[in-house]
Structures are given as C-alpha cells and as structure tokens.
Amino acid sequence: MTYLVNEKCIKCKLMDCVEVCPVDCFYEGKNMLVIKPDECIDCGVCEPECPVDAIVPDTEDGTEKWLEINKKYSEIWPNISEKKDPPADNEKFKDEKDKFKKYFDENL
C-alpha cells in the first residue's frame, strides 16, 4: 500500500503533509503535490494532516488514475521537504469539483 495525492490538492496545495513526512516523499508541481509511491513507507501520518482530504491510500476504489499521476509526476517534479505558503486564493478552490480537468498543470 502507498498513499496518494488526488485532485483535491489542485489549487489548494496546503503543505501540512510535507512537514510530517518522515521520508520526504512529496514532490511539488505548479498547483499540486504528489507522493512518490516507491518512497512512501505507508506510515499514514500525512493523511490526517491534509485539511482538504487530498491524501488517500491506494487501496480505495478509484485511485488507479491517481497512482499513475503520482508515479509520473514524482519522477519529473522537484522534491519538497519543507512547508511553503499555500496559494493566496486556495480557500475558494477547496470544495470545487473536477479540478483536474479545469486546472491541472504538468509544470513541464
């Protein structure tokens, strides 16, 4: 099992999870974070830290797409090990649906 970041992180990018990760397995894109599945030790400390519930175990239904996204972009985006400030307008995106289609940015 590993933990994954899903679309709830897009445009919110709150980084409480980064601070508690003991193995620094988070990677930062322009408007979201991902977890590198091969580095995640399945400790689960990040999951309750996310205020928007964007971190889920890969055992949940419907996470296949997010496993692929987390794998792909954790190989491309830079590692992050310290919390940064979230986007100034993050609150207005907190409960928005279909954020991947609307806002995802590969940051390539």
C-alpha positions as CSV (number, residue, x, y, z in Angstrom):
1,M,0.0,0.0,0.0
2,T,1.0,3.6,-0.6
3,Y,-0.6,6.9,-0.1
4,L,-1.6,9.2,-3.0
5,V,-2.5,12.8,-3.6
6,N,-5.7,13.3,-5.5
7,E,-7.3,16.3,-7.3
8,K,-8.5,17.9,-4.0
9,C,-4.9,19.2,-3.7
10,I,-5.1,21.1,-7.0
11,K,-5.1,24.9,-6.5
12,C,-5.2,24.4,-2.7
13,K,-1.7,23.0,-2.2
14,L,-1.7,23.2,1.6
15,M,1.5,21.7,2.8
16,D,0.8,20.4,6.3
17,C,1.6,16.9,5.0
18,V,5.1,17.8,3.9
19,E,6.1,18.8,7.4
20,V,5.2,15.5,8.9
21,C,6.5,13.1,6.2
22,P,9.5,11.2,7.7
23,V,10.9,10.2,4.3
24,D,10.4,13.3,2.3
25,C,8.4,11.6,-0.5
26,F,6.4,14.7,-1.6
27,Y,7.0,16.4,-4.9
28,E,5.8,19.8,-5.9
29,G,4.2,20.9,-9.2
30,K,2.8,24.3,-10.1
31,N,-0.5,23.8,-8.5
32,M,-0.5,20.5,-6.6
33,L,1.7,18.0,-4.7
34,V,2.2,14.3,-5.4
35,I,3.7,11.4,-3.4
36,K,6.4,9.1,-4.9
37,P,4.8,5.7,-4.3
38,D,8.2,3.9,-4.2
39,E,9.4,6.2,-1.4
40,C,6.3,6.2,0.7
41,I,6.7,3.9,3.7
42,D,2.9,3.7,4.3
43,C,3.2,5.3,7.7
44,G,0.0,7.3,7.2
45,V,1.0,10.4,9.2
46,C,0.3,12.6,6.2
47,E,-3.3,11.6,5.6
48,P,-4.9,13.2,8.7
49,E,-2.7,16.4,8.3
50,C,-4.4,17.3,5.0
51,P,-7.2,19.8,5.7
52,V,-8.9,19.1,2.3
53,D,-8.7,15.2,2.5
54,A,-6.5,15.1,-0.7
55,I,-4.4,12.2,0.6
56,V,-5.8,8.7,0.3
57,P,-4.5,5.1,0.5
58,D,-4.1,3.4,-2.9
59,T,-6.5,0.7,-1.7
60,E,-9.5,3.0,-2.0
61,D,-11.7,2.5,-5.1
62,G,-11.0,4.8,-8.0
63,T,-7.4,5.6,-7.1
64,E,-5.8,3.9,-10.1
65,K,-5.6,7.2,-12.1
66,W,-4.1,8.9,-9.1
67,L,-1.5,6.2,-8.7
68,E,-0.3,6.8,-12.2
69,I,-0.3,10.6,-11.8
70,N,1.6,10.4,-8.6
71,K,4.2,8.0,-10.1
72,K,4.6,10.0,-13.3
73,Y,5.0,13.5,-11.8
74,S,7.1,12.4,-8.8
75,E,9.7,11.5,-11.4
76,I,9.5,14.9,-13.0
77,W,8.8,17.5,-10.3
78,P,11.3,18.6,-7.6
79,N,11.2,17.0,-4.2
80,I,9.9,19.2,-1.4
81,S,10.7,18.7,2.3
82,E,9.7,22.0,3.9
83,K,6.2,23.6,4.1
84,K,5.6,26.6,2.0
85,D,2.8,29.1,2.0
86,P,-0.3,27.9,0.0
87,P,-1.6,29.9,-2.9
88,A,-3.3,33.1,-1.7
89,D,-6.7,32.1,-3.2
90,N,-6.7,28.5,-2.1
91,E,-9.9,28.7,0.0
92,K,-12.1,29.4,-3.0
93,F,-11.0,26.1,-4.6
94,K,-11.3,24.0,-1.5
95,D,-14.7,22.4,-2.4
96,E,-14.6,22.7,-6.1
97,K,-15.3,19.6,-8.2
98,D,-13.5,18.4,-11.4
99,K,-10.4,20.4,-10.6
100,F,-8.1,18.0,-12.6
101,K,-9.9,18.8,-15.9
102,K,-10.1,22.5,-15.2
103,Y,-6.8,23.4,-13.6
104,F,-4.2,20.6,-13.7
105,D,-0.8,21.9,-14.9
106,E,2.0,19.4,-15.8
107,N,4.5,22.2,-14.9
108,L,6.9,20.9,-17.6
